[in-house]
Amino acid sequence: MRRLLHLEAGRCRARHGPGADGPGEDRSGQVSEPPPHTGRKGKGLRVMTTSAIEASEQVIRLVRENEGFANHADGCTPAMIERAERELGLAFPPSYLRLLEEFGTWEIGAKEFLGVYQTPARRDALLGTVADTLGDRVALGLPHHLMVIMHDDVWDVVVLDTSLPDKNREFPVYAWNPGVLDGGLMEKVADDFGSFALAECRQALKTADAMSRAVDG
């Protein structure tokens, strides 16, 4: 929520958040788990449905159906995504692209996903994955083939390893520990971004719901 309050209008504008009466919100405050998605295509992308993209679609529906616990922006334009990939020197996997085009950046419960976004204070700078990846390359010696998707108290630096694409152009997710010589220590977290994001969102919603019930009780 902290980051999304300052997103630039017309590019990645904060639209919904905790307490907002957005469409699809469960006004009872209970977590709503969406049914499996049938394979809707994204607004700008035309890609085949895979398990990773299906997981990203589930994330989208979780966020939209539980906006009492979530916050998100309006999504990135194709020009922003193209520029982000150029600045990174890396391509986004399809499941991450789906969420970038839908939300740009988003958070659910206490879990924040970097995404790609801009703010008035930083003008045209691309923040989130772009700024954090480029910054960690300089500050932490992050190898060039790793793309930062989250900084987390549990996982520390969460990255995609773009040197290991699967047949669907998805990259595995690793927790990267920079405090080790020769490129840092890697621990595999998930097979792809979509499944990682879905698992993290579900856990964040479960925690947020439990805290809400404890307060109400």
C-alpha positions in Angstrom: 0.0 0.0 0.0 2.8 2.4 0.7 4.3 2.3 -2.8 0.9 2.4 -4.6 -0.2 5.7 -3.0 2.3 7.6 -5.1 1.9 6.1 -8.5 1.7 8.4 -11.5 -1.8 9.1 -12.8 -2.4 7.9 -16.3 0.5 5.4 -16.2 0.3 3.2 -13.1 -2.4 4.8 -11.1 -3.5 3.5 -7.7 -7.1 2.4 -8.2 -8.3 0.2 -5.4 -7.1 -0.6 -1.9 -8.2 -1.8 1.5 -11.5 -0.3 2.4 -12.3 0.7 -1.2 -15.7 -0.3 -2.7 -14.3 -1.7 -5.9 -16.2 -4.1 -8.1 -16.0 -7.7 -7.0 -15.1 -6.8 -3.4 -16.3 -9.2 -0.7 -17.9 -6.6 1.6 -18.1 -9.1 4.4 -14.3 -8.9 4.7 -13.9 -12.6 4.0 -11.3 -14.0 1.6 -12.9 -15.1 -1.7 -11.1 -17.8 -3.6 -11.9 -17.6 -7.3 -12.8 -20.6 -9.4 -10.3 -21.9 -12.0 -9.9 -19.6 -14.9 -10.7 -20.8 -18.4 -7.9 -19.1 -20.3 -8.8 -15.4 -21.0 -6.2 -13.6 -23.0 -4.5 -10.5 -21.7 -5.3 -7.0 -22.9 -2.2 -6.6 -24.9 -0.6 -10.0 -25.1 -1.6 -12.9 -27.2 -0.1 -16.0 -25.7 -1.1 -19.7 -25.3 -2.5 -20.7 -22.0 0.0 -22.5 -19.8 -0.1 -23.6 -16.2 2.1 -20.5 -15.3 -0.3 -18.1 -17.1 -3.3 -19.8 -15.6 -1.7 -19.2 -12.2 -1.3 -15.5 -13.0 -4.9 -15.3 -14.0 -5.8 -16.8 -10.7 -3.7 -14.1 -9.0 -5.6 -11.4 -10.9 -9.0 -12.8 -9.8 -7.8 -13.2 -6.2 -6.7 -9.5 -6.1 -9.9 -8.3 -7.7 -12.2 -10.4 -5.6 -10.5 -9.6 -2.3 -9.8 -5.9 -2.7 -10.5 -5.3 1.0 -7.0 -6.9 1.4 -5.4 -5.8 -1.8 -4.1 -2.8 -3.7 -3.0 -2.4 -7.3 -2.3 0.0 -10.1 -3.7 0.2 -13.6 -1.1 -1.8 -15.5 1.8 -1.1 -17.8 1.6 0.0 -21.4 3.3 -2.0 -24.1 5.8 0.9 -24.5 6.7 0.7 -20.7 7.2 -3.1 -20.9 9.4 -2.8 -24.0 11.5 -0.1 -22.4 11.8 -2.1 -19.2 13.1 -5.1 -21.0 15.5 -2.9 -23.0 16.9 -1.3 -19.8 17.2 -4.7 -18.1 18.7 -6.4 -21.1 16.3 -9.3 -20.2 12.9 -10.4 -21.3 10.0 -10.9 -19.0 8.4 -14.4 -18.9 4.8 -14.7 -20.1 3.3 -15.2 -16.6 5.0 -12.0 -15.3 4.0 -10.1 -18.4 0.4 -11.0 -17.8 0.4 -9.4 -14.4 2.5 -6.4 -15.5 -0.1 -5.5 -18.1 -3.0 -6.0 -15.7 -1.6 -4.3 -12.5 1.9 -2.9 -13.2 2.5 -3.3 -9.5 0.4 -4.9 -6.8 0.2 -6.0 -3.2 -2.1 -8.3 -1.3 -2.1 -8.6 2.5 1.5 -7.8 3.6 3.0 -9.2 0.4 4.4 -6.6 -2.1 5.2 -7.5 -5.7 7.6 -5.1 -7.3 6.2 -5.1 -10.8 7.1 -2.1 -13.0 5.7 1.4 -12.2 6.5 5.1 -12.2 5.9 7.9 -9.7 5.8 11.7 -10.1 8.8 12.1 -7.8 11.0 9.9 -10.0 9.5 11.2 -13.3 10.2 8.8 -16.1 12.3 6.4 -14.1 11.0 2.8 -14.2 10.8 1.5 -10.7 10.1 -1.9 -9.2 11.9 -4.8 -11.0 13.8 -2.5 -13.3 15.3 -0.2 -10.6 15.8 -3.0 -8.1 17.6 -5.3 -10.5 19.8 -2.5 -11.8 20.5 -1.3 -8.3 21.3 -4.8 -7.0 23.7 -5.4 -9.8 25.8 -2.5 -8.6 25.2 -2.7 -4.8 25.2 -6.5 -4.4 26.9 -7.9 -7.4 23.7 -9.5 -8.8 24.6 -11.6 -11.8 23.2 -10.1 -15.0 21.0 -13.1 -15.9 19.0 -12.7 -12.6 15.9 -10.5 -12.5 14.7 -9.2 -9.1 10.9 -9.7 -8.5 10.7 -9.2 -4.8 12.6 -8.2 -1.7 11.2 -10.2 1.2 11.9 -10.7 4.9 11.8 -14.5 4.5 13.3 -15.0 1.0 15.6 -11.9 1.0 16.1 -11.3 -2.7 13.7 -13.2 -4.9 14.8 -13.6 -8.5 14.0 -15.2 -11.9 16.9 -17.1 -13.4 16.6 -16.1 -17.1 19.4 -18.4 -18.1 17.1 -21.4 -17.5 14.0 -20.9 -19.7 11.6 -23.8 -20.1 9.7 -24.7 -23.3 7.1 -21.9 -22.5 9.8 -19.3 -22.0 9.1 -19.3 -18.2 12.0 -18.9 -15.7 12.5 -20.7 -12.4 12.2 -18.6 -9.2 15.1 -18.6 -6.7 15.9 -17.0 -3.4 19.3 -15.4 -3.9 21.7 -14.8 -1.0 24.3 -12.2 -2.0 26.5 -12.9 1.0 28.3 -15.7 -0.8 31.2 -15.6 -3.2 31.0 -16.6 -6.9 27.6 -15.1 -7.6 25.7 -15.8 -4.4 23.8 -18.8 -3.0 20.6 -19.9 -4.8 17.7 -21.8 -3.4 14.9 -22.8 -5.8 11.5 -21.5 -4.7 9.2 -22.3 -7.7 9.2 -23.4 -11.3 7.8 -20.2 -12.7 6.6 -16.7 -11.7 2.9 -17.5 -12.0 2.9 -20.4 -9.5 5.2 -18.4 -7.1 2.9 -15.4 -7.2 -0.2 -17.5 -6.7 1.2 -19.4 -3.7 2.4 -16.1 -2.1 -0.9 -14.4 -2.7 -2.9 -17.3 -1.2 -0.7 -17.4 1.9 -0.9 -13.6 2.3 -4.7 -13.7 2.1 -4.9 -16.5 4.6 -2.7 -14.5 7.0 -4.7 -11.3 6.4 -8.0 -13.1 6.9 -6.8 -14.6 10.2 -5.6 -11.3 11.5 -8.9 -9.7 10.5 -10.9 -12.4 12.3 -8.7 -12.0 15.4 -9.4 -8.2 15.5 -13.2 -8.7 14.9 -13.3 -11.5 17.5 
